[in-house]
């Protein structure tokens, strides 16, 4: 699965500041059972006790290409569940922490969202097939605004 949301209609969410609220709102946005793909350029060993039991079995992992120029040193594929959210909320325990540098979510070969440079200025792009009501509820919990992007592809005169 290659992630190129900028070529497809999608929801674009403004700057997110709190990874704790983001994680708590995910089950309502994409539903439990989706796979979260976390990628970072530094080790996140402190998270492993909270994530270990939520790993996707190796035979169920879908290939993900994020198009990044750097090679990540830490990658996890996690099954999104209420238990994962609860475990991560226990880890956060009231303080701010960035979950990963890049966070993506997919299910059955379809990308549900793409979040590069998570919590450091990157924009969250949510698949157009996610109903606006869910996007609005998610944004109410985590960010002030969102908008629909129909396409940002540039067409040349020869198209």
C-alpha positions in Angstrom: 0.0 0.0 0.0 1.5 3.3 -1.0 0.2 6.3 0.7 -0.5 9.2 -1.6 -3.4 11.0 -0.1 -2.5 14.3 -1.7 -3.6 12.7 -5.0 -7.0 11.7 -3.7 -10.0 13.4 -2.1 -9.5 13.4 1.7 -10.2 15.3 4.9 -7.4 17.6 6.0 -7.2 18.2 9.8 -5.5 21.3 11.2 -2.5 21.0 13.5 -2.9 18.5 16.4 -1.2 19.2 19.7 -2.1 16.3 22.0 -1.3 12.7 21.2 -3.3 11.6 24.3 -6.6 13.0 23.0 -5.7 11.8 19.5 -5.3 8.2 20.6 -8.5 8.3 22.7 -10.5 9.5 19.7 -9.2 7.0 17.2 -11.7 4.1 17.8 -14.6 6.5 17.0 -12.9 7.7 13.9 -11.8 4.5 12.2 -13.2 1.7 14.4 -11.5 -1.0 16.4 -9.8 -3.7 14.3 -7.9 -1.3 12.1 -4.1 -1.4 12.1 -2.0 1.5 13.3 1.4 1.8 11.7 3.9 3.7 13.9 7.3 4.9 12.6 10.0 6.8 14.4 13.5 8.0 13.8 14.5 7.3 17.4 13.9 4.2 19.6 10.6 4.2 21.6 11.6 1.4 24.0 9.7 3.0 26.9 6.5 2.3 25.0 7.1 -1.4 24.4 5.5 -2.7 27.6 2.3 -0.9 26.6 2.4 -2.0 23.0 3.7 -5.6 23.1 0.4 -7.3 23.5 -1.3 -5.2 20.7 1.1 -6.1 17.9 -0.4 -7.4 14.7 0.7 -10.9 13.9 3.5 -10.9 11.2 1.4 -12.7 8.7 -1.3 -10.1 8.9 1.0 -7.1 8.3 0.4 -5.2 5.1 3.3 -3.4 3.4 3.4 0.3 3.9 5.4 2.8 2.0 5.5 6.2 3.5 7.7 7.9 1.0 9.9 9.3 3.7 13.5 10.2 2.9 14.9 8.8 6.1 14.9 5.2 7.2 13.0 4.7 10.5 14.7 2.9 13.4 11.5 2.0 15.1 8.4 0.5 13.5 5.3 -1.1 15.0 2.1 -2.4 13.5 -0.6 -2.4 16.2 -4.2 -3.6 16.3 -6.4 -0.6 17.3 -8.7 -1.6 20.2 -10.2 -0.1 23.3 -7.5 -2.0 25.3 -4.7 -0.4 23.3 -6.2 3.0 23.9 -6.5 2.2 27.6 -2.9 1.0 27.8 -1.6 4.1 26.1 -3.7 6.4 28.3 -2.1 4.6 31.3 1.3 5.3 29.8 0.6 9.0 29.2 -0.8 9.4 32.7 -1.3 13.1 32.3 1.8 14.2 30.5 2.5 15.1 26.9 4.3 12.6 24.7 4.6 12.2 20.9 3.5 8.6 20.0 5.6 8.4 16.8 7.0 10.6 14.0 4.6 9.1 11.4 1.3 7.4 12.2 -0.8 5.7 9.6 -3.9 3.6 9.8 -5.1 1.0 7.4 -7.6 -1.9 7.1 -7.9 -4.5 4.3 -5.5 -2.7 2.0 -7.2 0.7 2.4 -5.5 3.6 4.1 -7.8 5.3 6.6 -5.4 8.1 7.6 -1.9 9.4 7.0 -0.2 11.6 9.6 3.4 12.6 8.8 5.4 14.6 11.3 2.8 13.8 13.8 2.3 16.5 16.5 5.2 18.6 15.2 3.3 20.6 12.5 2.3 17.9 10.1 -1.3 17.7 8.9 -3.5 14.7 9.4 -5.1 13.5 6.2 -8.2 11.2 6.6 -9.6 9.1 3.8 -12.7 10.6 2.1 -14.6 7.4 2.8 -14.7 8.2 6.5 -18.1 10.0 7.0 -18.0 13.6 7.8 -19.9 13.1 11.1 -17.0 10.9 12.4 -14.4 13.4 11.2 -16.4 16.2 12.9 -16.6 14.3 16.3 -12.9 13.4 16.1 -11.9 17.0 15.4 -14.1 18.3 18.2 -12.1 16.1 20.6 -8.6 16.8 19.2 -8.4 19.8 16.8 -10.1 23.0 16.0 -10.7 22.6 12.2 -10.9 20.3 9.2 -11.8 20.7 5.6 -12.4 18.5 2.6 -9.8 18.4 -0.1 -11.1 17.1 -3.4 -7.7 17.0 -5.2 -4.4 18.9 -5.0 -3.0 17.4 -8.2 -1.7 20.0 -10.7 -2.9 19.3 -14.3 -0.7 20.5 -17.2 -1.9 21.7 -20.5 -1.1 18.3 -22.1 -3.4 16.4 -19.7 
